[in-house]
Amino acid sequence: MQEIMEVSDGKNHGLMSHRGFMLIKGIHDPDEVDMIRNLEIKESDVLVVTYPKSGTIWMQQILLLLEAKGDLTAINKHSTFSNGELVPWIEVKGYIEAFIKAQPPRMRVSHLPFSLLPSALSQKKGKVIYVARNPKDVLVSYFHFHKVANMLETPTDFDNFFEKFMRGDVFGSSWFEHIKMWYLHKDDLNMLFLTYEEMIKDLHSAVERIALFLGSEVTDEQLADVVKHSTFNNMKKIPQANYERVPSHLLSHQKGMFMRKGTIGDWKNHFTVAQNERFDDTFRREMEGIPLDFIWDIKDIV
Ligand code: A3P
């Protein structure tokens, strides 16, 4: 976060396309992003990959808690603003050096596409956790986040943002491309593929799977603590976990919260019937042959 504060003056920096992927001017440096491809990866490295608004900060909290065996105070005393300081984005300008020098386990999050992340991952080095979220809720969450995040363009209205998202004219580019590339390579990597919706449905099972995948040695009691401190309602009360202390030149907290609704199906409150039909058509076309089912409504998990 310190580096973001230094590289960002809080103005709307706009987007830049780099190797076909949208980055944020001022937050990302294309030359540094290119260095990521050749980074050495250790067996103990853990990388969480998400398309924006798919539960990245949720995973930061879970990884840190697993590492701390469920002890929340142990995490909080190490970060000033947010968990993002302890599990940072690998692609943010100025962060690579710290990654190279960090003590194991090096835990990072990323929104980058498969083609830009370390090629060593394809030799099954390190561990990758990909978290996918139903894209209609991603779009809605991203719309609201654009109103809060000062490094992103404030949308004129929902309809306008809907079009941008469908064109992939946002940081992260096309949701469809992102998930397809990562999903299609999942067997080449040491990867755990999770969905936001399954985490909502049964957080305990999801955390158990993450712990097993990472080889975390936690007792049942410690695992229960990890779950307890990573529920939406509890994370909302933890300043480091809910990002409320991120400086206001980056996030305009009075315009909305990072931890907004944390549910499934909020798209129903935003999409028109016509937008929904269009989205469904695009989804069917883009995801043809990809055996992924999403949960689109909170009612479908009970
Ligand atoms: P909403 O805007 O729909 O509420 P990211 O961290 O990738 O930017 O994702 C942010 C989204 O994840 C937000 O969605 C946020 O509320 C949600 N989120 C974060 N922690 C969560 C938790 N513990 N449970 C459910 N949703 C969570």
py3Dmol code that shows the C-alpha trace and the ligand (Angstrom):
import py3Dmol

protein = """\
ATOM      1  CA  MET A   1       0.000   0.000   0.000  1.00  0.00           C
ATOM      2  CA  GLN A   2       2.875   2.328   0.786  1.00  0.00           C
ATOM      3  CA  GLU A   3       4.058   2.005  -2.805  1.00  0.00           C
ATOM      4  CA  ILE A   4       0.569   2.597  -4.190  1.00  0.00           C
ATOM      5  CA  MET A   5       0.434   5.743  -2.098  1.00  0.00           C
ATOM      6  CA  GLU A   6       3.698   6.868  -3.597  1.00  0.00           C
ATOM      7  CA  VAL A   7       2.914   6.025  -7.208  1.00  0.00           C
ATOM      8  CA  SER A   8      -0.640   7.319  -7.147  1.00  0.00           C
ATOM      9  CA  ASP A   9      -1.541  10.954  -6.724  1.00  0.00           C
ATOM     10  CA  GLY A  10      -5.162   9.867  -6.522  1.00  0.00           C
ATOM     11  CA  LYS A  11      -6.145  11.343  -9.889  1.00  0.00           C
ATOM     12  CA  ASN A  12      -8.011   9.340 -12.451  1.00  0.00           C
ATOM     13  CA  HIS A  13      -5.149   7.751 -14.348  1.00  0.00           C
ATOM     14  CA  GLY A  14      -7.154   5.945 -16.988  1.00  0.00           C
ATOM     15  CA  LEU A  15      -6.380   2.624 -18.566  1.00  0.00           C
ATOM     16  CA  MET A  16      -3.617   1.459 -20.885  1.00  0.00           C
ATOM     17  CA  SER A  17      -3.607  -1.665 -22.987  1.00  0.00           C
ATOM     18  CA  HIS A  18      -0.515  -3.811 -22.555  1.00  0.00           C
ATOM     19  CA  ARG A  19      -0.172  -7.031 -24.562  1.00  0.00           C
ATOM     20  CA  GLY A  20      -3.926  -6.934 -25.036  1.00  0.00           C
ATOM     21  CA  PHE A  21      -4.643  -6.549 -21.324  1.00  0.00           C
ATOM     22  CA  MET A  22      -5.963  -3.402 -19.649  1.00  0.00           C
ATOM     23  CA  LEU A  23      -3.787  -2.009 -16.868  1.00  0.00           C
ATOM     24  CA  ILE A  24      -4.169   1.192 -14.840  1.00  0.00           C
ATOM     25  CA  LYS A  25      -1.844   4.061 -15.649  1.00  0.00           C
ATOM     26  CA  GLY A  26       0.162   5.124 -12.614  1.00  0.00           C
ATOM     27  CA  ILE A  27      -0.636   1.922 -10.709  1.00  0.00           C
ATOM     28  CA  HIS A  28       1.008  -0.482 -13.153  1.00  0.00           C
ATOM     29  CA  ASP A  29       4.200  -0.212 -15.147  1.00  0.00           C
ATOM     30  CA  PRO A  30       4.221  -2.293 -18.357  1.00  0.00           C
ATOM     31  CA  ASP A  31       7.984  -2.975 -18.097  1.00  0.00           C
ATOM     32  CA  GLU A  32       7.614  -4.266 -14.565  1.00  0.00           C
ATOM     33  CA  VAL A  33       4.588  -6.330 -15.533  1.00  0.00           C
ATOM     34  CA  ASP A  34       6.751  -7.944 -18.214  1.00  0.00           C
ATOM     35  CA  MET A  35       9.341  -8.877 -15.582  1.00  0.00           C
ATOM     36  CA  ILE A  36       6.775 -10.994 -13.759  1.00  0.00           C
ATOM     37  CA  ARG A  37       6.781 -13.651 -16.496  1.00  0.00           C
ATOM     38  CA  ASN A  38      10.374 -14.641 -15.699  1.00  0.00           C
ATOM     39  CA  LEU A  39      10.250 -14.508 -11.914  1.00  0.00           C
ATOM     40  CA  GLU A  40      11.626 -17.509 -10.092  1.00  0.00           C
ATOM     41  CA  ILE A  41       8.912 -19.345  -8.216  1.00  0.00           C
ATOM     42  CA  LYS A  42       9.426 -21.319  -5.020  1.00  0.00           C
ATOM     43  CA  GLU A  43       7.400 -24.366  -4.015  1.00  0.00           C
ATOM     44  CA  SER A  44       6.098 -22.412  -1.024  1.00  0.00           C
ATOM     45  CA  ASP A  45       4.797 -19.444  -3.093  1.00  0.00           C
ATOM     46  CA  VAL A  46       1.041 -18.904  -3.047  1.00  0.00           C
ATOM     47  CA  LEU A  47      -0.699 -16.821  -5.674  1.00  0.00           C
ATOM     48  CA  VAL A  48      -4.394 -15.988  -5.546  1.00  0.00           C
ATOM     49  CA  VAL A  49      -5.720 -15.037  -8.964  1.00  0.00           C
ATOM     50  CA  THR A  50      -9.044 -13.291  -9.483  1.00  0.00           C
ATOM     51  CA  TYR A  51     -10.814 -11.101 -11.959  1.00  0.00           C
ATOM     52  CA  PRO A  52     -11.471  -7.848 -10.020  1.00  0.00           C
ATOM     53  CA  LYS A  53     -14.408  -7.971  -7.576  1.00  0.00           C
ATOM     54  CA  SER A  54     -14.424 -11.739  -7.209  1.00  0.00           C
ATOM     55  CA  GLY A  55     -13.371 -11.991  -3.569  1.00  0.00           C
ATOM     56  CA  THR A  56      -9.691 -11.002  -3.574  1.00  0.00           C
ATOM     57  CA  ILE A  57      -9.752  -9.312  -0.162  1.00  0.00           C
ATOM     58  CA  TRP A  58     -11.704 -12.259   1.210  1.00  0.00           C
ATOM     59  CA  MET A  59      -8.867 -14.564   0.173  1.00  0.00           C
ATOM     60  CA  GLN A  60      -6.268 -12.190   1.638  1.00  0.00           C
ATOM     61  CA  GLN A  61      -8.002 -12.533   4.985  1.00  0.00           C
ATOM     62  CA  ILE A  62      -8.284 -16.323   4.752  1.00  0.00           C
ATOM     63  CA  LEU A  63      -4.631 -16.826   3.744  1.00  0.00           C
ATOM     64  CA  LEU A  64      -3.398 -14.591   6.548  1.00  0.00           C
ATOM     65  CA  LEU A  65      -5.614 -16.273   9.103  1.00  0.00           C
ATOM     66  CA  LEU A  66      -4.496 -19.747   8.042  1.00  0.00           C
ATOM     67  CA  GLU A  67      -0.900 -18.643   8.353  1.00  0.00           C
ATOM     68  CA  ALA A  68      -1.663 -17.223  11.830  1.00  0.00           C
ATOM     69  CA  LYS A  69      -3.652 -20.342  12.812  1.00  0.00           C
ATOM     70  CA  GLY A  70      -6.817 -18.332  13.258  1.00  0.00           C
ATOM     71  CA  ASP A  71      -5.253 -15.681  15.516  1.00  0.00           C
ATOM     72  CA  LEU A  72      -6.669 -12.374  14.265  1.00  0.00           C
ATOM     73  CA  THR A  73      -4.572 -10.183  16.556  1.00  0.00           C
ATOM     74  CA  ALA A  74      -1.370 -11.663  15.120  1.00  0.00           C
ATOM     75  CA  ILE A  75      -2.316 -10.354  11.663  1.00  0.00           C
ATOM     76  CA  ASN A  76      -3.641  -6.990  12.663  1.00  0.00           C
ATOM     77  CA  LYS A  77      -0.518  -5.940  14.521  1.00  0.00           C
ATOM     78  CA  HIS A  78       1.511  -6.339  11.311  1.00  0.00           C
ATOM     79  CA  SER A  79      -0.496  -4.118   8.991  1.00  0.00           C
ATOM     80  CA  THR A  80      -1.233  -0.423   9.154  1.00  0.00           C
ATOM     81  CA  PHE A  81      -3.871   0.089   6.492  1.00  0.00           C
ATOM     82  CA  SER A  82      -5.025  -3.194   5.102  1.00  0.00           C
ATOM     83  CA  ASN A  83      -4.322  -6.856   4.507  1.00  0.00           C
ATOM     84  CA  GLY A  84      -3.149  -5.705   1.086  1.00  0.00           C
ATOM     85  CA  GLU A  85       0.156  -4.763   2.702  1.00  0.00           C
ATOM     86  CA  LEU A  86       0.713  -8.355   3.838  1.00  0.00           C
ATOM     87  CA  VAL A  87      -0.700 -10.117   0.768  1.00  0.00           C
ATOM     88  CA  PRO A  88      -0.076  -7.504  -1.935  1.00  0.00           C
ATOM     89  CA  TRP A  89      -0.874  -7.480  -5.630  1.00  0.00           C
ATOM     90  CA  ILE A  90       2.171  -8.773  -7.468  1.00  0.00           C
ATOM     91  CA  GLU A  91       1.598  -6.504 -10.482  1.00  0.00           C
ATOM     92  CA  VAL A  92       1.493  -3.134  -8.715  1.00  0.00           C
ATOM     93  CA  LYS A  93       4.328  -0.793  -9.681  1.00  0.00           C
ATOM     94  CA  GLY A  94       7.298  -1.110  -7.345  1.00  0.00           C
ATOM     95  CA  TYR A  95       6.254  -4.407  -5.773  1.00  0.00           C
ATOM     96  CA  ILE A  96       8.477  -6.914  -7.572  1.00  0.00           C
ATOM     97  CA  GLU A  97      11.621  -6.232  -5.586  1.00  0.00           C
ATOM     98  CA  ALA A  98       9.784  -6.921  -2.335  1.00  0.00           C
ATOM     99  CA  PHE A  99       8.420 -10.157  -3.775  1.00  0.00           C
ATOM    100  CA  ILE A 100      11.904 -11.341  -4.738  1.00  0.00           C
ATOM    101  CA  LYS A 101      13.278 -10.569  -1.282  1.00  0.00           C
ATOM    102  CA  ALA A 102      10.290 -11.767   0.771  1.00  0.00           C
ATOM    103  CA  GLN A 103      10.609 -14.622   3.230  1.00  0.00           C
ATOM    104  CA  PRO A 104       8.574 -17.745   2.477  1.00  0.00           C
ATOM    105  CA  PRO A 105       5.738 -18.291   2.240  1.00  0.00           C
ATOM    106  CA  ARG A 106       5.420 -15.468  -0.278  1.00  0.00           C
ATOM    107  CA  MET A 107       1.684 -14.828  -0.601  1.00  0.00           C
ATOM    108  CA  ARG A 108       0.421 -12.602  -3.393  1.00  0.00           C
ATOM    109  CA  VAL A 109      -2.794 -11.769  -5.196  1.00  0.00           C
ATOM    110  CA  SER A 110      -3.124 -10.882  -8.856  1.00  0.00           C
ATOM    111  CA  HIS A 111      -5.664  -9.870 -11.483  1.00  0.00           C
ATOM    112  CA  LEU A 112      -3.297 -10.618 -14.373  1.00  0.00           C
ATOM    113  CA  PRO A 113      -4.183 -13.017 -17.176  1.00  0.00           C
ATOM    114  CA  PHE A 114      -2.490 -16.388 -17.479  1.00  0.00           C
ATOM    115  CA  SER A 115      -0.207 -15.131 -20.242  1.00  0.00           C
ATOM    116  CA  LEU A 116       1.427 -12.486 -17.999  1.00  0.00           C
ATOM    117  CA  LEU A 117       2.053 -14.453 -14.813  1.00  0.00           C
ATOM    118  CA  PRO A 118       5.281 -16.422 -14.112  1.00  0.00           C
ATOM    119  CA  SER A 119       5.815 -19.163 -16.684  1.00  0.00           C
ATOM    120  CA  ALA A 120       7.345 -21.277 -13.877  1.00  0.00           C
ATOM    121  CA  LEU A 121       3.813 -21.832 -12.574  1.00  0.00           C
ATOM    122  CA  SER A 122       3.257 -24.088 -15.587  1.00  0.00           C
ATOM    123  CA  GLN A 123       6.002 -26.379 -14.275  1.00  0.00           C
ATOM    124  CA  LYS A 124       3.713 -26.879 -11.292  1.00  0.00           C
ATOM    125  CA  LYS A 125       5.929 -24.719  -9.112  1.00  0.00           C
ATOM    126  CA  GLY A 126       4.146 -22.768  -6.379  1.00  0.00           C
ATOM    127  CA  LYS A 127       0.425 -22.897  -5.678  1.00  0.00           C
ATOM    128  CA  VAL A 128      -2.314 -21.000  -7.474  1.00  0.00           C
ATOM    129  CA  ILE A 129      -5.806 -20.429  -6.110  1.00  0.00           C
ATOM    130  CA  TYR A 130      -8.203 -19.067  -8.735  1.00  0.00           C
ATOM    131  CA  VAL A 131     -11.436 -17.621  -7.398  1.00  0.00           C
ATOM    132  CA  ALA A 132     -14.239 -17.116  -9.911  1.00  0.00           C
ATOM    133  CA  ARG A 133     -17.499 -15.243  -9.295  1.00  0.00           C
ATOM    134  CA  ASN A 134     -20.639 -15.125 -11.385  1.00  0.00           C
ATOM    135  CA  PRO A 135     -19.961 -12.313 -13.849  1.00  0.00           C
ATOM    136  CA  LYS A 136     -23.259 -10.514 -13.438  1.00  0.00           C
ATOM    137  CA  ASP A 137     -22.467  -9.866  -9.770  1.00  0.00           C
ATOM    138  CA  VAL A 138     -18.869  -9.036 -10.726  1.00  0.00           C
ATOM    139  CA  LEU A 139     -20.174  -6.373 -13.102  1.00  0.00           C
ATOM    140  CA  VAL A 140     -22.408  -4.823 -10.434  1.00  0.00           C
ATOM    141  CA  SER A 141     -19.714  -4.921  -7.760  1.00  0.00           C
ATOM    142  CA  TYR A 142     -17.241  -3.389 -10.221  1.00  0.00           C
ATOM    143  CA  PHE A 143     -19.709  -0.616 -11.123  1.00  0.00           C
ATOM    144  CA  HIS A 144     -19.992   0.410  -7.480  1.00  0.00           C
ATOM    145  CA  PHE A 145     -16.248   0.079  -6.947  1.00  0.00           C
ATOM    146  CA  HIS A 146     -15.597   2.487  -9.830  1.00  0.00           C
ATOM    147  CA  LYS A 147     -17.495   5.142  -7.899  1.00  0.00           C
ATOM    148  CA  VAL A 148     -15.236   4.664  -4.867  1.00  0.00           C
ATOM    149  CA  ALA A 149     -11.827   4.042  -6.475  1.00  0.00           C
ATOM    150  CA  ASN A 150     -10.104   7.255  -7.463  1.00  0.00           C
ATOM    151  CA  MET A 151      -7.686   5.538  -9.837  1.00  0.00           C
ATOM    152  CA  LEU A 152     -10.627   4.376 -11.991  1.00  0.00           C
ATOM    153  CA  GLU A 153     -12.961   6.432 -14.116  1.00  0.00           C
ATOM    154  CA  THR A 154     -16.246   7.284 -12.371  1.00  0.00           C
ATOM    155  CA  PRO A 155     -19.039   5.761 -14.481  1.00  0.00           C
ATOM    156  CA  THR A 156     -21.632   8.169 -15.828  1.00  0.00           C
ATOM    157  CA  ASP A 157     -24.358   5.616 -15.155  1.00  0.00           C
ATOM    158  CA  PHE A 158     -24.961   1.873 -14.923  1.00  0.00           C
ATOM    159  CA  ASP A 159     -25.886   1.461 -18.605  1.00  0.00           C
ATOM    160  CA  ASN A 160     -22.658   3.061 -19.677  1.00  0.00           C
ATOM    161  CA  PHE A 161     -20.609   0.857 -17.354  1.00  0.00           C
ATOM    162  CA  PHE A 162     -22.499  -2.230 -18.539  1.00  0.00           C
ATOM    163  CA  GLU A 163     -21.315  -1.513 -22.098  1.00  0.00           C
ATOM    164  CA  LYS A 164     -17.721  -0.992 -20.974  1.00  0.00           C
ATOM    165  CA  PHE A 165     -17.700  -4.258 -19.064  1.00  0.00           C
ATOM    166  CA  MET A 166     -19.150  -6.155 -22.013  1.00  0.00           C
ATOM    167  CA  ARG A 167     -16.430  -4.685 -24.267  1.00  0.00           C
ATOM    168  CA  GLY A 168     -13.736  -5.548 -21.721  1.00  0.00           C
ATOM    169  CA  ASP A 169     -12.920  -1.851 -21.553  1.00  0.00           C
ATOM    170  CA  VAL A 170     -12.063  -2.008 -17.842  1.00  0.00           C
ATOM    171  CA  PHE A 171      -9.008  -2.924 -15.786  1.00  0.00           C
ATOM    172  CA  GLY A 172      -8.793  -6.717 -16.136  1.00  0.00           C
ATOM    173  CA  SER A 173     -10.185  -6.629 -19.703  1.00  0.00           C
ATOM    174  CA  SER A 174     -12.772  -9.255 -20.617  1.00  0.00           C
ATOM    175  CA  TRP A 175     -14.100 -11.380 -17.759  1.00  0.00           C
ATOM    176  CA  PHE A 176     -14.720 -14.150 -20.306  1.00  0.00           C
ATOM    177  CA  GLU A 177     -11.130 -14.192 -21.555  1.00  0.00           C
ATOM    178  CA  HIS A 178      -9.748 -14.094 -18.031  1.00  0.00           C
ATOM    179  CA  ILE A 179     -11.647 -17.082 -16.744  1.00  0.00           C
ATOM    180  CA  LYS A 180     -11.313 -19.117 -19.931  1.00  0.00           C
ATOM    181  CA  MET A 181      -7.546 -18.836 -20.074  1.00  0.00           C
ATOM    182  CA  TRP A 182      -7.076 -19.671 -16.418  1.00  0.00           C
ATOM    183  CA  TYR A 183      -9.628 -22.461 -16.442  1.00  0.00           C
ATOM    184  CA  LEU A 184      -8.200 -24.063 -19.563  1.00  0.00           C
ATOM    185  CA  HIS A 185      -4.737 -24.158 -17.991  1.00  0.00           C
ATOM    186  CA  LYS A 186      -5.842 -25.371 -14.597  1.00  0.00           C
ATOM    187  CA  ASP A 187      -4.459 -28.884 -15.028  1.00  0.00           C
ATOM    188  CA  ASP A 188      -1.051 -27.563 -16.120  1.00  0.00           C
ATOM    189  CA  LEU A 189      -0.731 -25.759 -12.813  1.00  0.00           C
ATOM    190  CA  ASN A 190      -0.795 -26.677  -9.186  1.00  0.00           C
ATOM    191  CA  MET A 191      -4.188 -25.006  -8.907  1.00  0.00           C
ATOM    192  CA  LEU A 192      -7.205 -24.934  -6.652  1.00  0.00           C
ATOM    193  CA  PHE A 193     -10.236 -23.589  -8.501  1.00  0.00           C
ATOM    194  CA  LEU A 194     -12.892 -22.090  -6.227  1.00  0.00           C
ATOM    195  CA  THR A 195     -15.980 -20.003  -6.728  1.00  0.00           C
ATOM    196  CA  TYR A 196     -17.170 -17.068  -4.671  1.00  0.00           C
ATOM    197  CA  GLU A 197     -20.611 -18.659  -4.570  1.00  0.00           C
ATOM    198  CA  GLU A 198     -19.352 -21.907  -3.032  1.00  0.00           C
ATOM    199  CA  MET A 199     -17.556 -19.825  -0.412  1.00  0.00           C
ATOM    200  CA  ILE A 200     -20.851 -18.068   0.370  1.00  0.00           C
ATOM    201  CA  LYS A 201     -22.683 -21.367   0.465  1.00  0.00           C
ATOM    202  CA  ASP A 202     -20.303 -23.180   2.796  1.00  0.00           C
ATOM    203  CA  LEU A 203     -17.353 -21.122   4.003  1.00  0.00           C
ATOM    204  CA  HIS A 204     -16.191 -23.845   6.366  1.00  0.00           C
ATOM    205  CA  SER A 205     -15.789 -26.386   3.554  1.00  0.00           C
ATOM    206  CA  ALA A 206     -14.110 -23.824   1.323  1.00  0.00           C
ATOM    207  CA  VAL A 207     -11.587 -22.919   4.048  1.00  0.00           C
ATOM    208  CA  GLU A 208     -10.987 -26.622   4.699  1.00  0.00           C
ATOM    209  CA  ARG A 209     -10.200 -27.151   1.017  1.00  0.00           C
ATOM    210  CA  ILE A 210      -7.859 -24.159   0.988  1.00  0.00           C
ATOM    211  CA  ALA A 211      -6.081 -25.409   4.123  1.00  0.00           C
ATOM    212  CA  LEU A 212      -5.679 -28.878   2.630  1.00  0.00           C
ATOM    213  CA  PHE A 213      -4.396 -27.469  -0.648  1.00  0.00           C
ATOM    214  CA  LEU A 214      -1.841 -25.270   1.131  1.00  0.00           C
ATOM    215  CA  GLY A 215      -0.853 -27.995   3.573  1.00  0.00           C
ATOM    216  CA  SER A 216      -1.721 -25.706   6.499  1.00  0.00           C
ATOM    217  CA  GLU A 217      -1.404 -27.479   9.789  1.00  0.00           C
ATOM    218  CA  VAL A 218      -4.398 -26.203  11.705  1.00  0.00           C
ATOM    219  CA  THR A 219      -6.547 -27.870  14.330  1.00  0.00           C
ATOM    220  CA  ASP A 220     -10.343 -28.004  13.956  1.00  0.00           C
ATOM    221  CA  GLU A 221     -10.593 -25.202  16.485  1.00  0.00           C
ATOM    222  CA  GLN A 222      -8.110 -23.018  14.606  1.00  0.00           C
ATOM    223  CA  LEU A 223      -9.917 -23.693  11.348  1.00  0.00           C
ATOM    224  CA  ALA A 224     -13.179 -22.631  12.984  1.00  0.00           C
ATOM    225  CA  ASP A 225     -11.457 -19.377  14.034  1.00  0.00           C
ATOM    226  CA  VAL A 226     -10.300 -18.764  10.466  1.00  0.00           C
ATOM    227  CA  VAL A 227     -13.893 -19.172   9.289  1.00  0.00           C
ATOM    228  CA  LYS A 228     -15.254 -16.985  12.079  1.00  0.00           C
ATOM    229  CA  HIS A 229     -12.951 -14.069  11.269  1.00  0.00           C
ATOM    230  CA  SER A 230     -13.575 -14.265   7.531  1.00  0.00           C
ATOM    231  CA  THR A 231     -17.363 -14.098   7.390  1.00  0.00           C
ATOM    232  CA  PHE A 232     -18.732 -11.002   5.673  1.00  0.00           C
ATOM    233  CA  ASN A 233     -20.220  -9.568   8.867  1.00  0.00           C
ATOM    234  CA  ASN A 234     -17.049 -10.034  10.874  1.00  0.00           C
ATOM    235  CA  MET A 235     -14.673  -8.837   8.163  1.00  0.00           C
ATOM    236  CA  LYS A 236     -16.802  -5.720   7.817  1.00  0.00           C
ATOM    237  CA  LYS A 237     -15.869  -4.826  11.409  1.00  0.00           C
ATOM    238  CA  ILE A 238     -12.111  -5.356  10.941  1.00  0.00           C
ATOM    239  CA  PRO A 239     -10.459  -2.204   9.533  1.00  0.00           C
ATOM    240  CA  GLN A 240      -7.463  -4.046   8.023  1.00  0.00           C
ATOM    241  CA  ALA A 241      -9.715  -6.605   6.375  1.00  0.00           C
ATOM    242  CA  ASN A 242     -12.391  -4.248   5.081  1.00  0.00           C
ATOM    243  CA  TYR A 243      -9.995  -1.673   3.564  1.00  0.00           C
ATOM    244  CA  GLU A 244     -11.603   1.282   5.388  1.00  0.00           C
ATOM    245  CA  ARG A 245      -8.145   2.593   6.324  1.00  0.00           C
ATOM    246  CA  VAL A 246      -6.881   2.742   2.761  1.00  0.00           C
ATOM    247  CA  PRO A 247      -6.061   6.441   2.311  1.00  0.00           C
ATOM    248  CA  SER A 248      -8.904   8.563   1.007  1.00  0.00           C
ATOM    249  CA  HIS A 249      -6.969   9.792  -2.028  1.00  0.00           C
ATOM    250  CA  LEU A 250      -7.182   6.192  -3.306  1.00  0.00           C
ATOM    251  CA  LEU A 251     -10.643   5.229  -2.110  1.00  0.00           C
ATOM    252  CA  SER A 252     -13.387   7.788  -1.484  1.00  0.00           C
ATOM    253  CA  HIS A 253     -14.889   6.017   1.502  1.00  0.00           C
ATOM    254  CA  GLN A 254     -17.814   8.418   1.748  1.00  0.00           C
ATOM    255  CA  LYS A 255     -18.975   7.220  -1.694  1.00  0.00           C
ATOM    256  CA  GLY A 256     -19.261   3.573  -0.711  1.00  0.00           C
ATOM    257  CA  MET A 257     -17.618   0.629   0.994  1.00  0.00           C
ATOM    258  CA  PHE A 258     -15.247  -2.025  -0.356  1.00  0.00           C
ATOM    259  CA  MET A 259     -17.284  -4.582   1.588  1.00  0.00           C
ATOM    260  CA  ARG A 260     -20.571  -3.603   0.025  1.00  0.00           C
ATOM    261  CA  LYS A 261     -23.196  -6.400   0.012  1.00  0.00           C
ATOM    262  CA  GLY A 262     -21.258  -9.661  -0.170  1.00  0.00           C
ATOM    263  CA  THR A 263     -24.097 -11.668  -1.627  1.00  0.00           C
ATOM    264  CA  ILE A 264     -25.268 -13.515  -4.735  1.00  0.00           C
ATOM    265  CA  GLY A 265     -27.788 -12.034  -7.153  1.00  0.00           C
ATOM    266  CA  ASP A 266     -27.509  -8.277  -6.605  1.00  0.00           C
ATOM    267  CA  TRP A 267     -27.380  -8.014 -10.416  1.00  0.00           C
ATOM    268  CA  LYS A 268     -31.166  -8.495 -10.329  1.00  0.00           C
ATOM    269  CA  ASN A 269     -31.436  -5.050  -8.754  1.00  0.00           C
ATOM    270  CA  HIS A 270     -29.441  -3.456 -11.579  1.00  0.00           C
ATOM    271  CA  PHE A 271     -29.870  -5.278 -14.900  1.00  0.00           C
ATOM    272  CA  THR A 272     -32.779  -4.479 -17.193  1.00  0.00           C
ATOM    273  CA  VAL A 273     -34.499  -7.418 -18.878  1.00  0.00           C
ATOM    274  CA  ALA A 274     -32.825  -6.471 -22.161  1.00  0.00           C
ATOM    275  CA  GLN A 275     -29.363  -6.271 -20.530  1.00  0.00           C
ATOM    276  CA  ASN A 276     -29.909  -9.642 -18.926  1.00  0.00           C
ATOM    277  CA  GLU A 277     -30.870 -11.251 -22.234  1.00  0.00           C
ATOM    278  CA  ARG A 278     -27.849  -9.756 -23.918  1.00  0.00           C
ATOM    279  CA  PHE A 279     -25.597 -10.916 -21.114  1.00  0.00           C
ATOM    280  CA  ASP A 280     -27.003 -14.443 -21.306  1.00  0.00           C
ATOM    281  CA  ASP A 281     -26.428 -14.557 -25.074  1.00  0.00           C
ATOM    282  CA  THR A 282     -22.842 -13.412 -24.680  1.00  0.00           C
ATOM    283  CA  PHE A 283     -22.270 -15.818 -21.806  1.00  0.00           C
ATOM    284  CA  ARG A 284     -23.590 -18.792 -23.826  1.00  0.00           C
ATOM    285  CA  ARG A 285     -21.467 -17.873 -26.830  1.00  0.00           C
ATOM    286  CA  GLU A 286     -18.248 -17.110 -24.938  1.00  0.00           C
ATOM    287  CA  MET A 287     -18.455 -20.016 -22.504  1.00  0.00           C
ATOM    288  CA  GLU A 288     -19.412 -22.682 -25.014  1.00  0.00           C
ATOM    289  CA  GLY A 289     -17.511 -25.878 -24.238  1.00  0.00           C
ATOM    290  CA  ILE A 290     -16.341 -24.598 -20.815  1.00  0.00           C
ATOM    291  CA  PRO A 291     -17.892 -26.873 -18.194  1.00  0.00           C
ATOM    292  CA  LEU A 292     -18.499 -24.204 -15.582  1.00  0.00           C
ATOM    293  CA  ASP A 293     -21.805 -23.606 -13.833  1.00  0.00           C
ATOM    294  CA  PHE A 294     -22.453 -20.528 -11.753  1.00  0.00           C
ATOM    295  CA  ILE A 295     -24.948 -19.815  -9.024  1.00  0.00           C
ATOM    296  CA  TRP A 296     -26.843 -16.676 -10.000  1.00  0.00           C
ATOM    297  CA  ASP A 297     -29.215 -16.248  -7.070  1.00  0.00           C
ATOM    298  CA  ILE A 298     -28.811 -16.507  -3.295  1.00  0.00           C
ATOM    299  CA  LYS A 299     -32.028 -18.554  -3.235  1.00  0.00           C
ATOM    300  CA  ASP A 300     -30.247 -21.300  -5.167  1.00  0.00           C
ATOM    301  CA  ILE A 301     -27.830 -22.124  -2.373  1.00  0.00           C
ATOM    302  CA  VAL A 302     -30.318 -23.091   0.308  1.00  0.00           C
TER     303      VAL A 302
END
"""
ligand_1 = """\
27
A3P
P -19.839 -6.716 -3.424
O -19.447 -5.410 -4.031
O -20.802 -7.469 -4.303
O -20.351 -6.599 -2.028
P -12.509 -7.962 -4.462
O -11.871 -8.114 -3.144
O -12.054 -8.968 -5.477
O -12.433 -6.560 -4.960
O -14.063 -8.306 -4.277
C -14.905 -7.468 -3.522
C -16.242 -8.146 -3.391
O -16.101 -9.278 -2.497
C -17.290 -7.226 -2.789
O -18.538 -7.647 -3.344
C -17.161 -7.577 -1.307
O -18.276 -7.218 -0.523
C -17.004 -9.101 -1.414
N -16.459 -9.701 -0.208
C -15.331 -9.407 0.461
N -15.220 -10.147 1.573
C -16.316 -10.942 1.614
C -16.785 -11.927 2.541
N -16.138 -12.220 3.660
N -17.960 -12.546 2.264
C -18.653 -12.254 1.144
N -18.255 -11.325 0.240
C -17.099 -10.680 0.475
"""
view = py3Dmol.view(width=600, height=400)
view.addModel(protein, "pdb")
view.setStyle({"model": 0}, {"cartoon": {"style": "trace"}})
view.addModel(ligand_1, "xyz")
view.setStyle({"model": 1}, {"stick": {}})
view.zoomTo()
view.show()
